[in-house]
């Protein structure tokens, strides 16, 4: 399965930004577009950060499979830093499908 290293960014106005750098299966990432991501109160009490994941929030940094394989070997897969939105997909929405 093809993997990507991706960067995530949401500007949450005066509350701050939510960022992440992560490794994901390309098909899983593409299937997540349009689904609701629920982070909860990650930017402080009563912040309730959530929304639909759109293509504009994700920047694919590389799809070079050799590089990604070596990167995973050294750094591990999944979340590299910050938040991986795929880990916060709204479970209720997935059950409705």
N, C-alpha and C positions, 0 to 999 in steps of 0.2 A: 504494500500500500504506500502510495506517495505521501511524503511528509513535507511540512513547511515550517520555517521559523517565522513567526509573525509578531507584530507589535500591535497592541490595543491601546486606544486612547478615547476617553469620554471627557469632554469639558462639562463640568457640573456647575458652572457659574460661580457664584460667590462662595459656594461650599468647597470648591477645589476641583481637582482632576483625578481621574482614575486611569492608571496606566498599567500595562503588563507586557511582558515579553515571554513567549512560550513556544513550545514545539507541539504541533498537532498533525493528525492525519488530515490531508487536504479535503477529502470527501466529508469527514466529520465537521470540519470548519464550514464548508460550503452548505451543508445541511442545516447548520445552526443559524444562518442568515434569516432574519425575519422572526426568529423566536425570541421570547422574552427572557432577559437576563435579570436576576434579582440579587443584588449584593447586600441588601439590608442597610444597616447603619454604619457602613465602612468609613464615612466621612464625619462621624460624630453623631451624638445622640439626636434623634429625630430627623436624620438626613434621608433615610429611605431611598437609596439609589437603585433605580431599576429602569428598564426600557427595552426596546427591541434592538437586537444586534443587527446593524446594517453594514454593508460593504465599506462605507466610508470610515468606520471606526477601526478597521483592520488594515494594516500595511504588511504585505508579504515581503519579508526581508530577503529570503532566499528559498529556492526550490531545488537547489543543488543537492541531490541525494547523497553523493559521496561526502560532501562537507557536513551535511546533517547527521549522517551515520557516525562520523568521527566526533562531531560535537556531542552527540548523545553518549558516546562511549566515554568521553571525558567529563561532561557536565551532567549527564542524566537527561531524561526526557521530561515532558510535561512543563510545569511552570519554571521559568528561569528566574524571573523577578516580577514583583508587582502581582497583578491579578490576571488569571486566565479566565475569560468570560465563559468558556465552555464548562468550567467547573461550577458555574452559578446559573445554569439554565433552569428556568422555572419548571419544577417537577410536575406541577399541576397541569401545565400546558402540554407536556409530553404525554401525560396520561389520556388527554382528550383526543389524541390522534389515533 
